Amino acid sequence: MRFGRLAAAAVAALLLVSPATAGTVRDRIYPAPTAPLSVAGLPGGAELVTVRTADGLDLRGIVLPAGAGMPTLLVFHGNGSSAADAVRWLAPLVSGGYGIVAAEYRGYSGNPGRPDQAGLAADADAFLALAHQRAGSGAVWALGHSLGGGVAVGLARRTRLDALVTVGAFTRLRAMAPKMVRSFVPNAYDNLSAVPQLTAPWILVHGSADGIVPITEARTLHAAAGAAHLRGGAFVLMDADHKPDGALILAVCDAARAWLATGEWPVPSLPPSAKLLPFGETTPRNP
């Protein structure tokens, strides 16, 4: 997420104090790409799909089928990305047999509408219905990156999911802006307050070298999840940045899948750079 630009815009808005202030900051929160979605260059089997939201918008997204017995991942990308970018990033998971339903937001990639928190929640609900349709009796996991982590947490707060995966998630959006300008930042995406209401197993993934959302945000979420006695754990990816390599995300998801199936974390098979801290624990299982 482009929080540096968001903060600069908010400071400028504070000095100018115009009626357009909220809109200016909102545009920095949602720097939507305008190029229409395409499956060019994506893994084989990718197809464009359309869903209709409860408020009547027809949104395009991208779908890839799951292999036999594999989960379908409902993917919510970061604020300056797109569904196609997310599929490219997660290509190793496609190769590993995971299905993908890559949601594209309103106002993004040629989709109609204007993005805001309530709108993205409606978009998430519409793509969840598609994910269940495509998964059939298979598992549906939500995977959210950065701002998309807030969309995924909000979805998990409202409805049942088989698992929740967040990558580079923050405690709340306003925590990413300087205190003096937080009142200008709309759409709280308050992940921290949602934690006690989550029922899905949660896999919290964060790069130790994330320069966009500090690792301290993950520590706070991990502590809250432990206090709420949630099932799951955190994976700290050593030296990884805000968008860790897709192969590492595959390794984490495979570990989570094994844990969900057996109740045991497959610690010996974890990559050395992926440090596992189940919720309620403060030292890695694989130091």
N, C-alpha and C positions, 0 to 999 in steps of 0.2 A: 504494500500500500504506500501511497505517496504522502506520508504524514508530514514530511518536511515542507512540501508545497502547501499542504493543508494549513499548517501552522502559520506559514508566511502570509497566506491569503487571509487567515483569521486576524492576524495582527494588523494588516492593511485595513481590513474591514472595521476593526476596533477604532482605528484612527479616523476613518472616513464617516462611520456611523450613518449609513444610507439605508433606505428601505430595501435595497438589493442585497444587503449583507448576508442574510440567510441563504439566498439563492447562490451567491458567490461561493460560500463555503460548501454548499451542497454540491456544486459543480466540481469542487476539488475532491470531495468524498467519492463521487461517481464519475471519474474521467472516462466515460464510456467510449470504446472503439466504435467506429461507424461502419466499417466494411462488413457487408453481409456475411453470414456464416457460410463456410464451404467445407467439404470433406476432402478437398485436394491436399495431398501430402499426409493424410491421416492413415492409421492402420486399416488394413483391408476389412471390409464389412461395416465400416462406419456409414451411417445414413442420417440425413436430415429428417427431423420430425417436427410436428407442430402440436402444441397443447393450447387449450383455452383456459384462461384464468376465471375465477369466480366473478371478476368485474368485467369480463367480456373481451379480454385481449388475447389475440392469437400470437403465440411466441414460438420461435424456432429454437430447436436444441439439437443435440447430436447423441445418437445411440449406437452402442456396440453390444452384441449379444454375449451373454455369459456362457462359459463352458459348463458341462454337466456337473451339477452339484456345487457350483461356485456362486458366491454372492454377486449381486448387482450393486454397484456403487453409484449412488445419486450424488453427483459432484457439483459443488458450488465454488466457483472460482473467486479470486481476489478482485479488488475494486477496479484495477486498471487492466484487467485481463479479459479473456473471452472463453466461451465453451471450447472453441477449437484449440486455443492455447492449453487449456486444461487437459484435453485428450492427448495432445503431443507430449506434455509433461508426464502423464500417467501411462504412456505407451508400454512401459515394462509390465504394468498390471494387466493390460490387455493381453500381452503375450503370455502372462501367467494364468490366463483363463477367467479373470474377473470381467463381469459385464460392466458397462458404463452407460449411465444416463447423465449426460453433461447438460445441466440447466443453463439456459441463457436468460439473462434478466431483461425486464422491460427497459426500453431505451438503449439497449446494448446491441451492437452488431446488426443494426437495421430493424430490430424489434420495435413495435409501437410502445408508447407510454413514456412516463418519466419515473426514474428510479427513486424510491425512498424506502424506509424500513418496512412500512406496511405493505407496499407494493411488492417488495422482494419476498415477503412472507407469503403473499398470495401466489407468486410465481413458484415458490418452493412447494406449496400444496399441490399445484397443478402438475408439476413434474414428478412429485411423489406418486400421484395416481398412475402416471405413465410407467414409473419404475415398477410398481406392483404389478401392473398389467404385463410388462415384459418379463418380469422375474417369475411369474406364475406362482408356484409353491416355494420358490427359492428365497433365500434371505435377501433383504434390502438393507444396505448400510448407507448412511449419509457421510460424505467426506467433504469437509469445508476447509478452504485455505484462506487465511487472513480474514478479510471482511466476510468471505464465504463461511468461515468458521462461525461467525455470528448468525448467519442465515441458517446454518445447520443446527446450531444449538437451539435457536428459536423453534425450528421444526421439531426437534427432539423434545422440547418442552411442551409442544401442543399435541403430539401424536406418538404412536408406538413405532419404534424402529428396532431392527435386530442388532444394530451396533451404530455407534457414532464415532467418527474419526475426525479430529481437528488437527490442522497443521499450521503453526504460526499464529495461533489464536491469541487475542488480547482479553483482558478482564472486562473492559468496556471501551467503547470508541473514544469517549471523552478523556480517558486516561492517556491517550496518545497525543493530546494537544497540551500546550503550556497552560498552567492553571489560570492565568489572566485572561485567556480567550476561550475557555471551555464552554462558557455560556453561549457562544456563537456556533457550537458544534451540535447539530441536530442528530436525531436517530442514535440513541445511546448504545444499541447492540450490547446490552448489559449481560454478558456471559456469566459474570460472577454471581449475580443475584439469581440466575437461572439454575445454578448447580444443584441446590437442594431439591429441585423439582424434576431432575432428570431421572429417567428409569432405564434407559438403554445402557448397556455396557459401553464405556467411553475409553477410547484410545487417544491420549493427548500427546501429540508429536511436536517437538520444537527443536530448532537448531541452536546449538550453544553459541554460535557466532552470528545469530540473527541481529542485523543492524537496524531493522525496521520495527519489529516488536521484540523488546528485550526479553531475555530468558527469565527475568524476574516476574514477568506476567505469567509465564507457565508455572513458576513456583507457587504463585498465589492461587492459581486455579487448581494445582495439584493438592495443595493444602486444604482448599475448600472441598474438593472431591473426597478426600480422606475423612474430613469432619462430617460429611454427609453420608459416609459409608457406601459410596458408589462402587460398583464393580468396574474394574479396569485398571489402568495405570498410565504412567507417562513414559515416553521414550525420548530421551535427550540424545540428539544426533550430534556427536562431537565434531566441532569445526564446520558444521553445516550452516548455511545462511538461511534467509527467509523462505527460500524455495528449494528444499533439499532435493537431491537427485532422486528421480523416480524409482530407480532400482532399490534405494533405501526404503522408500515408501512401500514398495512391494514386500521387502523383507519384514517390515513391521506388520503389514496386513496379514502376511502368512503366519506370523507368530500369533497375532490376535485370533486368527481363524483356528489355529491349533488349540489355543487356550479355551476358546468358546466350545470346542468339540470335546475337550478332555478335562477342563478345569485346571490344567497345569501349564505354566509358561514354559515354552521350549528354549530355556536359557542357553544350552550348549550350541544351538543352531543360530543364535543371533549374531549379526555382524559385530565385530569388536567396537565399532564406532557407535552402536546403538545401545545406550545404557537404559536399562529397564528399572523403573521405580513403581511397583504396584501402589495403588492408592492406600494411604495409611502407613507407608514405609518411607524412610528418609535416606536410605543408602541404596545404591544400585545392586540388583541381584547379580550383575556381571561387572564388577569394578574393573 
